[in-house]
C-alpha cells in the first residue's frame, strides 16, 4: 500500500476505535505509519481524510452487502428483490454499527462547517451511482430512468434507515413492509376531486 491507502486505513481504524471527535491527525498518521505532513499532501486536511475514509468504509461494508443481495435476487421479480434487500439490511447495519456511528458523527461535523458541508453535499448528490451500477448489471430489463429511480430510493433508504436503526433497531420497517407500501402507492388510483 502507498501512503494514501495507509492513511485511509489508519483513519478508519482510529475513527472506529475512538470516534470522529477524538480522532487526531497525529493518531491517524501514527497508526498509518506515515508522516503528519502526508495528510495534508494527500487529502488537504484531516477532515477531508476522515470523510474519505468513512465514505470508503461504508461503501465497502454496507455497499458491498447491498450489491450482494441485489445480485442474489436478480432472478426474482423486482418488488421481491427489493423486499429481500431491506429484510437483510438490519443485519448489515449491525455488522457496520461503528462505521454508521462514525458517519453520523461526521455528518454533524460537516454540517457545522460550510466548506465541508459543500464537499459532502457534492459527494452525496452522486451517492446512488454505486447502487445504480449494480442494479444495471442485475436488472438489464429496466430502462435507465427506472434504474436511476430505484437506485435513488435505495440510497435514501440506506441513509435514513441506517440512522433509524442506530436510534431504535425495532423501529426499522421490514423489507416486506416497505415493498407493500411501494406496491400500494404504485397501484392505488388517484383520488378524484
Short mmCIF file of the C-alpha atoms (twelve columns), coordinates in Angstrom:
data_MODEL
# 
_entry.id   MODEL 
# 
loop_
_atom_site.group_PDB 
_atom_site.id 
_atom_site.type_symbol 
_atom_site.label_atom_id 
_atom_site.label_alt_id 
_atom_site.label_comp_id 
_atom_site.label_asym_id 
_atom_site.label_seq_id 
_atom_site.Cartn_x 
_atom_site.Cartn_y 
_atom_site.Cartn_z 
_atom_site.pdbx_PDB_model_num 
ATOM 1   C CA . UNK A 1   0.000   0.000   0.000   1 
ATOM 2   C CA . UNK A 2   1.050   3.604   -0.549  1 
ATOM 3   C CA . UNK A 3   0.816   6.493   1.879   1 
ATOM 4   C CA . UNK A 4   -2.668  7.456   0.670   1 
ATOM 5   C CA . UNK A 5   -4.064  3.962   1.237   1 
ATOM 6   C CA . UNK A 6   -2.204  3.679   4.560   1 
ATOM 7   C CA . UNK A 7   -3.779  6.957   5.690   1 
ATOM 8   C CA . UNK A 8   -7.272  5.776   4.749   1 
ATOM 9   C CA . UNK A 9   -6.752  2.515   6.637   1 
ATOM 10  C CA . UNK A 10  -5.256  4.356   9.634   1 
ATOM 11  C CA . UNK A 11  -8.102  6.866   9.683   1 
ATOM 12  C CA . UNK A 12  -10.712 4.081   9.577   1 
ATOM 13  C CA . UNK A 13  -9.011  2.293   12.459  1 
ATOM 14  C CA . UNK A 14  -8.696  5.408   14.629  1 
ATOM 15  C CA . UNK A 15  -12.250 6.558   13.865  1 
ATOM 16  C CA . UNK A 16  -13.760 3.166   14.675  1 
ATOM 17  C CA . UNK A 17  -11.760 2.910   17.903  1 
ATOM 18  C CA . UNK A 18  -12.196 6.484   19.167  1 
ATOM 19  C CA . UNK A 19  -14.887 8.202   17.124  1 
ATOM 20  C CA . UNK A 20  -14.583 11.180  14.802  1 
ATOM 21  C CA . UNK A 21  -14.359 13.818  17.534  1 
ATOM 22  C CA . UNK A 22  -11.378 12.150  19.210  1 
ATOM 23  C CA . UNK A 23  -9.504  11.227  16.033  1 
ATOM 24  C CA . UNK A 24  -6.402  13.399  15.868  1 
ATOM 25  C CA . UNK A 25  -4.205  13.883  12.832  1 
ATOM 26  C CA . UNK A 26  -1.219  12.714  14.878  1 
ATOM 27  C CA . UNK A 27  -3.002  9.475   15.885  1 
ATOM 28  C CA . UNK A 28  -4.055  8.794   12.299  1 
ATOM 29  C CA . UNK A 29  -0.545  9.402   10.923  1 
ATOM 30  C CA . UNK A 30  0.994   7.252   13.662  1 
ATOM 31  C CA . UNK A 31  -1.452  4.390   13.068  1 
ATOM 32  C CA . UNK A 32  -0.828  4.644   9.323   1 
ATOM 33  C CA . UNK A 33  2.938   4.691   9.825   1 
ATOM 34  C CA . UNK A 34  3.387   7.871   7.790   1 
ATOM 35  C CA . UNK A 35  4.376   11.453  8.494   1 
ATOM 36  C CA . UNK A 36  1.868   14.013  9.693   1 
ATOM 37  C CA . UNK A 37  2.558   16.056  6.545   1 
ATOM 38  C CA . UNK A 38  1.276   13.195  4.392   1 
ATOM 39  C CA . UNK A 39  -2.284  14.005  5.469   1 
ATOM 40  C CA . UNK A 40  -2.060  17.497  4.004   1 
ATOM 41  C CA . UNK A 41  -0.281  16.277  0.899   1 
ATOM 42  C CA . UNK A 42  -2.784  13.538  0.049   1 
ATOM 43  C CA . UNK A 43  -6.047  14.949  1.428   1 
ATOM 44  C CA . UNK A 44  -5.581  18.639  2.212   1 
ATOM 45  C CA . UNK A 45  -6.851  18.276  5.772   1 
ATOM 46  C CA . UNK A 46  -7.659  15.750  8.472   1 
ATOM 47  C CA . UNK A 47  -11.363 16.448  7.945   1 
ATOM 48  C CA . UNK A 48  -11.204 15.551  4.254   1 
ATOM 49  C CA . UNK A 49  -9.281  12.380  5.116   1 
ATOM 50  C CA . UNK A 50  -11.907 11.393  7.687   1 
ATOM 51  C CA . UNK A 51  -14.733 11.940  5.215   1 
ATOM 52  C CA . UNK A 52  -12.923 9.920   2.531   1 
ATOM 53  C CA . UNK A 53  -12.199 7.101   4.993   1 
ATOM 54  C CA . UNK A 54  -15.832 6.923   6.095   1 
ATOM 55  C CA . UNK A 55  -17.205 7.001   2.554   1 
ATOM 56  C CA . UNK A 56  -14.855 4.167   1.624   1 
ATOM 57  C CA . UNK A 57  -15.599 2.201   4.790   1 
ATOM 58  C CA . UNK A 58  -19.376 2.373   4.397   1 
ATOM 59  C CA . UNK A 59  -19.125 1.694   0.673   1 
ATOM 60  C CA . UNK A 60  -17.083 -1.388  1.445   1 
ATOM 61  C CA . UNK A 61  -19.284 -2.683  4.251   1 
ATOM 62  C CA . UNK A 62  -22.824 -1.543  3.550   1 
ATOM 63  C CA . UNK A 63  -22.400 -1.043  -0.196  1 
ATOM 64  C CA . UNK A 64  -20.839 -4.448  -0.805  1 
ATOM 65  C CA . UNK A 65  -23.587 -6.148  1.212   1 
ATOM 66  C CA . UNK A 66  -26.259 -4.341  -0.789  1 
ATOM 67  C CA . UNK A 67  -24.566 -5.349  -4.047  1 
ATOM 68  C CA . UNK A 68  -24.502 -8.966  -2.929  1 
ATOM 69  C CA . UNK A 69  -28.234 -9.038  -2.169  1 
ATOM 70  C CA . UNK A 70  -29.083 -7.268  -5.435  1 
ATOM 71  C CA . UNK A 71  -27.116 -9.915  -7.359  1 
ATOM 72  C CA . UNK A 72  -28.576 -12.802 -5.339  1 
ATOM 73  C CA . UNK A 73  -32.139 -11.646 -6.022  1 
ATOM 74  C CA . UNK A 74  -31.733 -10.701 -9.698  1 
ATOM 75  C CA . UNK A 75  -33.937 -13.587 -10.836 1 
ATOM 76  C CA . UNK A 76  -36.820 -12.542 -8.568  1 
ATOM 77  C CA . UNK A 77  -39.465 -10.003 -9.513  1 
ATOM 78  C CA . UNK A 78  -38.110 -6.548  -8.700  1 
ATOM 79  C CA . UNK A 79  -40.514 -5.978  -5.778  1 
ATOM 80  C CA . UNK A 80  -39.420 -9.279  -4.190  1 
ATOM 81  C CA . UNK A 81  -35.756 -8.379  -4.618  1 
ATOM 82  C CA . UNK A 82  -36.467 -5.001  -3.018  1 
ATOM 83  C CA . UNK A 83  -38.148 -6.725  -0.047  1 
ATOM 84  C CA . UNK A 84  -35.245 -9.181  0.312   1 
ATOM 85  C CA . UNK A 85  -32.704 -6.352  0.295   1 
ATOM 86  C CA . UNK A 86  -34.450 -4.389  3.028   1 
ATOM 87  C CA . UNK A 87  -35.179 -7.505  5.076   1 
ATOM 88  C CA . UNK A 88  -31.417 -8.116  5.150   1 
ATOM 89  C CA . UNK A 89  -30.305 -4.550  5.886   1 
ATOM 90  C CA . UNK A 90  -30.761 -4.564  9.699   1 
ATOM 91  C CA . UNK A 91  -28.177 -7.368  9.803   1 
ATOM 92  C CA . UNK A 92  -25.870 -5.280  7.582   1 
ATOM 93  C CA . UNK A 93  -26.367 -2.262  9.838   1 
ATOM 94  C CA . UNK A 94  -25.442 -4.381  12.870  1 
ATOM 95  C CA . UNK A 95  -22.270 -5.584  11.153  1 
ATOM 96  C CA . UNK A 96  -21.309 -1.980  10.363  1 
ATOM 97  C CA . UNK A 97  -22.540 -0.269  13.539  1 
ATOM 98  C CA . UNK A 98  -19.314 1.553   14.386  1 
ATOM 99  C CA . UNK A 99  -18.905 2.843   10.834  1 
ATOM 100 C CA . UNK A 100 -22.532 4.048   10.848  1 
ATOM 101 C CA . UNK A 101 -21.984 5.848   14.153  1 
ATOM 102 C CA . UNK A 102 -18.805 7.471   12.862  1 
ATOM 103 C CA . UNK A 103 -20.582 8.500   9.669   1 
ATOM 104 C CA . UNK A 104 -23.393 10.105  11.659  1 
ATOM 105 C CA . UNK A 105 -20.854 11.907  13.837  1 
ATOM 106 C CA . UNK A 106 -19.034 13.096  10.718  1 
ATOM 107 C CA . UNK A 107 -22.296 14.311  9.149   1 
ATOM 108 C CA . UNK A 108 -22.947 16.552  12.140  1 
ATOM 109 C CA . UNK A 109 -19.362 17.841  11.942  1 
ATOM 110 C CA . UNK A 110 -19.580 18.733  8.261   1 
ATOM 111 C CA . UNK A 111 -22.973 20.374  8.671   1 
ATOM 112 C CA . UNK A 112 -21.335 22.829  11.081  1 
ATOM 113 C CA . UNK A 113 -18.586 23.664  8.569   1 
ATOM 114 C CA . UNK A 114 -19.821 25.356  5.389   1 
ATOM 115 C CA . UNK A 115 -16.870 24.259  3.216   1 
ATOM 116 C CA . UNK A 116 -17.004 20.661  4.406   1 
ATOM 117 C CA . UNK A 117 -20.783 20.746  4.057   1 
ATOM 118 C CA . UNK A 118 -20.477 21.745  0.397   1 
ATOM 119 C CA . UNK A 119 -17.998 18.934  -0.229  1 
ATOM 120 C CA . UNK A 120 -20.247 16.403  1.472   1 
ATOM 121 C CA . UNK A 121 -23.283 17.675  -0.432  1 
ATOM 122 C CA . UNK A 122 -21.409 17.128  -3.683  1 
ATOM 123 C CA . UNK A 123 -20.371 13.632  -2.644  1 
ATOM 124 C CA . UNK A 124 -23.880 12.634  -1.552  1 
ATOM 125 C CA . UNK A 125 -25.507 14.025  -4.685  1 
ATOM 126 C CA . UNK A 126 -23.827 11.151  -6.524  1 
ATOM 127 C CA . UNK A 127 -24.035 8.615   -3.702  1 
ATOM 128 C CA . UNK A 128 -26.540 6.462   -5.544  1 
ATOM 129 C CA . UNK A 129 -24.210 5.821   -8.502  1 
ATOM 130 C CA . UNK A 130 -22.632 2.702   -6.977  1 
ATOM 131 C CA . UNK A 131 -26.065 1.216   -6.412  1 
ATOM 132 C CA . UNK A 132 -27.031 2.194   -9.952  1 
ATOM 133 C CA . UNK A 133 -24.093 0.212   -11.391 1 
ATOM 134 C CA . UNK A 134 -25.069 -2.931  -9.507  1 
ATOM 135 C CA . UNK A 135 -28.731 -2.607  -10.423 1 
ATOM 136 C CA . UNK A 136 -27.832 -2.078  -14.074 1 
ATOM 137 C CA . UNK A 137 -25.868 -5.344  -14.081 1 
ATOM 138 C CA . UNK A 138 -28.540 -7.287  -12.181 1 
ATOM 139 C CA . UNK A 139 -31.606 -5.820  -13.899 1 
ATOM 140 C CA . UNK A 140 -30.787 -5.270  -17.603 1 
ATOM 141 C CA . UNK A 141 -34.513 -5.346  -18.424 1 
ATOM 142 C CA . UNK A 142 -35.034 -1.944  -16.756 1 
ATOM 143 C CA . UNK A 143 -34.545 1.287   -18.656 1 
ATOM 144 C CA . UNK A 144 -32.083 3.883   -17.389 1 
ATOM 145 C CA . UNK A 145 -34.702 6.181   -15.819 1 
ATOM 146 C CA . UNK A 146 -36.210 3.287   -13.840 1 
ATOM 147 C CA . UNK A 147 -32.776 2.068   -12.729 1 
ATOM 148 C CA . UNK A 148 -31.883 5.565   -11.548 1 
ATOM 149 C CA . UNK A 149 -35.163 5.939   -9.649  1 
ATOM 150 C CA . UNK A 150 -34.696 2.613   -7.808  1 
ATOM 151 C CA . UNK A 151 -31.033 3.401   -7.046  1 
ATOM 152 C CA . UNK A 152 -32.008 6.790   -5.604  1 
ATOM 153 C CA . UNK A 153 -34.731 5.199   -3.470  1 
ATOM 154 C CA . UNK A 154 -32.255 2.608   -2.164  1 
ATOM 155 C CA . UNK A 155 -29.718 5.359   -1.388  1 
ATOM 156 C CA . UNK A 156 -32.265 7.423   0.536   1 
ATOM 157 C CA . UNK A 157 -33.466 4.355   2.429   1 
ATOM 158 C CA . UNK A 158 -29.979 3.198   3.412   1 
ATOM 159 C CA . UNK A 159 -29.175 6.675   4.765   1 
ATOM 160 C CA . UNK A 160 -32.394 7.144   6.688   1 
ATOM 161 C CA . UNK A 161 -32.918 3.574   7.859   1 
ATOM 162 C CA . UNK A 162 -29.275 3.324   8.924   1 
ATOM 163 C CA . UNK A 163 -29.779 6.307   11.212  1 
ATOM 164 C CA . UNK A 164 -33.114 4.984   12.449  1 
ATOM 165 C CA . UNK A 165 -31.509 1.596   13.141  1 
ATOM 166 C CA . UNK A 166 -28.848 3.317   15.282  1 
ATOM 167 C CA . UNK A 167 -31.541 5.064   17.303  1 
ATOM 168 C CA . UNK A 168 -34.002 2.189   17.600  1 
ATOM 169 C CA . UNK A 169 -33.465 -1.047  15.658  1 
ATOM 170 C CA . UNK A 170 -37.024 -2.164  16.427  1 
ATOM 171 C CA . UNK A 171 -38.445 0.873   14.614  1 
ATOM 172 C CA . UNK A 172 -36.939 -0.084  11.247  1 
ATOM 173 C CA . UNK A 173 -39.685 -1.393  8.950   1 
ATOM 174 C CA . UNK A 174 -39.143 -4.783  7.340   1 
ATOM 175 C CA . UNK A 175 -38.418 -5.103  3.659   1 
ATOM 176 C CA . UNK A 176 -41.806 -6.766  3.281   1 
ATOM 177 C CA . UNK A 177 -43.496 -3.717  4.817   1 
ATOM 178 C CA . UNK A 178 -41.557 -1.348  2.565   1 
ATOM 179 C CA . UNK A 179 -42.334 -3.412  -0.538  1 
ATOM 180 C CA . UNK A 180 -46.011 -3.482  0.395   1 
ATOM 181 C CA . UNK A 181 -46.031 0.306   0.792   1 
ATOM 182 C CA . UNK A 182 -44.360 0.776   -2.606  1 
ATOM 183 C CA . UNK A 183 -46.851 -1.614  -4.232  1 
ATOM 184 C CA . UNK A 184 -49.824 0.142   -2.640  1 
ATOM 185 C CA . UNK A 185 -48.554 3.532   -3.783  1 
ATOM 186 C CA . UNK A 186 -47.957 2.220   -7.305  1 
ATOM 187 C CA . UNK A 187 -51.322 0.526   -7.702  1 
ATOM 188 C CA . UNK A 188 -53.704 2.879   -5.900  1 
ATOM 189 C CA . UNK A 189 -55.570 5.040   -8.387  1 
ATOM 190 C CA . UNK A 190 -55.522 8.777   -7.919  1 
ATOM 191 C CA . UNK A 191 -58.409 10.199  -5.952  1 
ATOM 192 C CA . UNK A 192 -60.950 12.066  -7.983  1 
ATOM 193 C CA . UNK A 193 -61.751 15.598  -6.827  1 
# 
